[in-house]
């Protein structure tokens, strides 16, 4: 597996690189944000470790640019630990957030988990299972075999987490799903993020599938309980 580290603190990057290489990863390190972004967009990486506080261009801008072009796990790393910073990064498409100082072993564990989940979602570990050919929800259509989603016959682009959320909702219509259940199902019990992750991703999903995201038809909020999907 190939990991790109975009980090201007060489000491921290060397720790990340050493522990990842000891676990069998191929690691590329770039200190310059713009060069790192170009590398991310032009090379076949399996995951990106992205610092927020970079010179010239910050990690939020890089995350947005990467996510608009490619869909691979992005793990943001920063000394800034406020919930606002976490939610902002997750809202731009990051998959997880880890605060400095961190345990190198924890970092490696998160990297491995995200890559494993990504490959499973992409069908690398389907184990021969055959998925439904199509889920027809009227104006909304999901094709699990190709991981494509259509709204009124126009294909939309979803990140892995957005797609998995939508598929889970569509497989459980009318059922009230709490943030905790959605988090455990989509991110896994071994993840370390915050529950705000769920709300951020649901808002982004609504923007893509709802006619009026401010008054959603499909993904409805059940105040004090969670969310319910309506066909």
N, C-alpha and C positions, 0 to 999 in steps of 0.2 A: 504494500500500500504506500502511496506517495502523499506526503503532507507538505503544504506550503506554510511557512511561518513568516508573517509580516509583522516585524517587531523591531523598534529602533534601539531597544536596550539589549546590547550584545550579550551581557551576562545572563539575562533571563532567557534569551533565545538559545544560548548554548546549553542551558539546563534542559529546556524543552527538547532540543535536538538530541542531546545525549541519551535521555531517557526513552525517547521514541525510537532512536536507532537501536538501543539495547533490546527493544521489543520487536525489532525486525522491520521497522518502517524506513522508507527512503525519505529523507528530509531535505528541503530546499529552504534557505533563509534569505530574506531580503529586508534591509533596514529602511529603504526608501518606499514610502507609501505608493507613489505613482508607478514606480517600477514593479512593486509587488502586485498592484492591481493588473498591470499589463501581463505579468507572469500568470496570474490566476486565470485570466481570460484566454490565454494562448496555449496553456499547457494542461496536460491531463492529470490533475490532482484529484485525490479522493476526499480531501478535507483541507480546510484553511483555518489556521490559528491566526486570528486578527486582533492586533492591539488597537485600542481606541485612540490613545493620545500619540499620534504620529506627527512628524514635521511636514508642513506643506499641505497635506490632505489628511483629514482624520478618518478613523476607522468607520464611522457612520457613512461617510460619503463612499468609501470603498465598498462597504457591504451593500449599499443600494445599487451601485454600478454592477457589482458581481451578480447580485440576485436578479437584476433585470436581464442578464445575458445567459447565465448558466445556473443549474440547480444541483449544487453539491453542499454537503454540510459545512456550515460556517460557525466556528466557536470563537466568540469574542472574549478577549482577555484584557483586563484593565484594573488599575488600582482604584477606580471609581466604582463604588459599590451601592450607590443610592438606587432605590427601586426605579426612579425615573429613568436612569441611565439604562437599566436592564430592559425596561419596557420599550424604550426608544430603539435599542438595538434589536430586540425581538420583533418590533413592529416593522423594521426595515428588512427583515428576512433572516436574521441570525437564528440558528437552531438552539444555541445554548450560550451561557455567560458564566465565566469563572473569574473570581476576583483575586488580585495579587495581595499578599503572597499566597501561593497555593501549594498543595502537596503534588510533587511531580507524579507520584503514583496515581493520584486522583485524576490528574490531567490525562495521563495515558489511558486510564480506564474510560474516561468520557470519550476520548478520541475513538477508541475501539468500539464502544457502544454505538456511537453515532454512525460510524462507517458500516457496522453490521446492520443497523436498522435501515440505513439508506439502501444497501444492497438488497435487503429482504424486500423492501418496498418496491424496488425496481425489478423484482422478479428473479434475482440471482439465486435465491434460496427457496423457491416455490415447492421444491420436493416433489415435483410431478403433479401438483394439484391443478385442476382445471377451474378457472374462475368463470362466473357468469359472463356471457358475451356482451350483455348490455343491461343497464338499469334505466328504464324509461320513466321519467318523472314529469312528463308533460313538456313544459318549456325547458326543462333541465334534463340532460341525458349524460349518463356515465358509462364508459366502455372500459371495464376493468382489464380486459385482455391487452389493451393498448395504453391504458392509463390516460385516456383522453376524456375531456369533459366538454360538453357543448351546452351553450345557452342560446335558445332559439336558433339552433342549427349553426351557430358560430362557435368555433373552438376557442376556449379560454386557457390561459396558462396558469397552472397552479404549482406551488412548491410542493415538496413531498408531504410536509405536515398539513398543508391546506387540503391536499388531495385525500390524505388519510382521514382527516376530520370529516370531510364531506362524505366519504364512503361509509364511515362509521355512523354518521347521522342518517344517511339514506338507508342503512341496514337496520336502523332502529327508529322508524317513524313513530311519531306521537308519544314517545317515551321521554320523560323528563330526565335529562342527564346532568349530573352535577359537575362543577369544575373539577372536583377531585377525581371523579370517575373518568372524565375525558383526559385529564392529565396522565393518570395511570395507564390508560389505554393507548394514548398516542405517543407520549414521551417516555413512558415506562417508569416503574417504581424505583429504578436505579438512577433516575435522573436527579439533578440537583437544582433545578431552576425554581421559579416562583409561579404561583397560580395565575398571576396576571398574564402569563404566557398564553393561557387558554383564551382569555378575553381579547388579547391583541390579535391572535390568529383568526378568531371568529370574526372580528371586525374587518380584517383584510379579506376573508372569505366572502363576507356579505357584500363588500364592494365589488366583487367579481361576479357573483351569481344573482344578486337581488336587483330587481327593477328600481327599487327605492331603498337603499341601504339604511336610511334613517327610520324607515318603517318596514322592516323586513317581513316577507311572507314566509320564506322557507325556514330560516333559523330564528326562532322567536325566543326572547328572554322570558324566563319564568322567575319573577323576582323572588329572591331569597332561596331559590331551589336550583337554578341552573338554566338549561336550554332545552328546547323541544323543536324537532324538525317536522315541518308540515309539507306534505307533497303538494 
